């Protein structure tokens, strides 16, 4: 149905106000005189004609009032009621239709607002559910190293470790468990900061080559313990990006840590960094078993651990890849996981390059 503006209804109403009394006047004159000639009216019929015109005016007011109440006042009243329900938290409201364009535009604006509120409410509910799930899962993961740490400390206190070798072993286990606790807490803290946008991105420029090299240097001791070689190949072009170098280093370190942790001993990790047109890219390929089909589908879900490559024995909370993905997304980039045709897992990151 075509919608008209209020001024159009006003003009139509004005026409009705002017024409209906005149129609009633002429009709009364014709009934009393059987003629359409207006001049020469008798004085006694003049009153009848004026009463008829006044009746026509009242009928015009009645018709216009009923019509405007249906088209204008009732939709506005219903939208007012809907606004009160929305204020009370009821977002499942029915908004009225109207053939007046201005009222329809207000209604459409209300609908956009309600849809936005519903989307925001749903997103907030999902974030809250995810937050509770993450906290509960990480709290559960914290129990294992805490119990082990307390047990070994009790053993040291009670003198169960009688020889220096046993005491050194107990201390080494305690240090390992404390490092595992530190990693869990750090992952949880980083995940929360990234999820709720508590950190502002730095707008400084940074060289992606330097960021990748710092991440490799920080993971080198861990790789050496498993006799894993990390080979880095950088392209000839500069890979300058704009963003927070610290956050990006954290993201890349998580990816490298994942590769080192699940690459078998005496394996190797290949890191390539290059620039392609207006994007900077780097890939991390390991010589491990790669990702399974289910892992590829859920690899970036918080706390997801695959049967082969993610389990609590490694000390991870299952948040590393999730944190990396969200950091990279915040920088306008993309993180993709896959398997190399020659074997092994491969993680590819694309970031917007700084062209200034």
C-alpha positions, 0 to 999 in steps of 0.5 A: 500500500502506498504511503502518504505524508501528513500534509497530504492527509491535511490537504484531503481533510481540508477539502473534506471540511470545505466540500461536505458542508457545501454538499449538505447545503445544496442537498438540503436546498434541492430537497426543500425547493426541488431546484438547484437554483440557490438565489431567491431562498425563502427566509424559513428555508435558510435556517434548514440549509444552515443546519444541513451545512453545519451537520455536514461540517460535523460529519467531516470532523467526525470522519477526519477524526476517526481516520486520523485516530486510526492512521496517526494516534493509534500507531503512535500510542502503540509505539509508545507502549512498545517503547515502554516494554523495550525500556523494561527489557522486553525486546519481543515487541510488535510494532504497528503498521501505518499508511502515513509515511512519517509514522512508518519512518518512525516505526522503521527506526524503532524496528532498526533500534529493536533489532540492534538491541536484540543483536547486542543482547544476544552477543552479550549473552554469548560473551557472558556464557563464554566468559563463564565457561572459560573461567570454569574450565581454566579454574578446573585446569588450575586444580591439577598443577595446584594439587601436584605443587602442594603434594611435592611441597608437602613432600619436601616439608615432611622430608620424603625427599631424603637425598639431594637428588630427590630434593632437586627433582621435587624442586624441578617439578615444583618449578614446572608446575608453577610455570604451568600455573603462570601460563594458564593465568596469563592466557586467561588474563590475555583472553579477557583483555582481548575479548572485552577490548580493554586495550587500545591498539598502538598506531605505531609502525612496526617491522613484521620481520623484527616481530617474528624474529623476537618471537622465534628468539623467545621460543628458541630455548623451548625448541632446543630442549626437544632438538627442534630446528626453527628455520626463518626465511624473510622476503626482500621487501619490507613488511611494515605494518601499523599496530601494536607490536607487543600484541602482535608478538604475543599472537605470533609467539602463541602460534610458534609455541603451539608449533613447538609444543606439538612438533615431535622431537628432532622435528623442524619448523619453517617460518616464512615472512613476505609481502604481497601487494598491500598485505604482509603475510607470514606462515608457520609450518611444522613437521608434526601430524597436522590437524584433523578434520574436526580440529580444522573446524574448531581450532580457534574455539576457546578451550578446544583441544583436539585428541592428538594435539591438544590436551591438558598434559601439555599445560595449555588452557586451549586459549593460545590460538583463540587469543592469536586469532582475536589479536590479528582480527583486531589489526584487520588481519586474518589467521587461517589454519590448514595442512600442508600437502607434504605433511604437517600443520600450517598457520598463515597470517595476513595483515594490512601493510603500511603503505605510507 
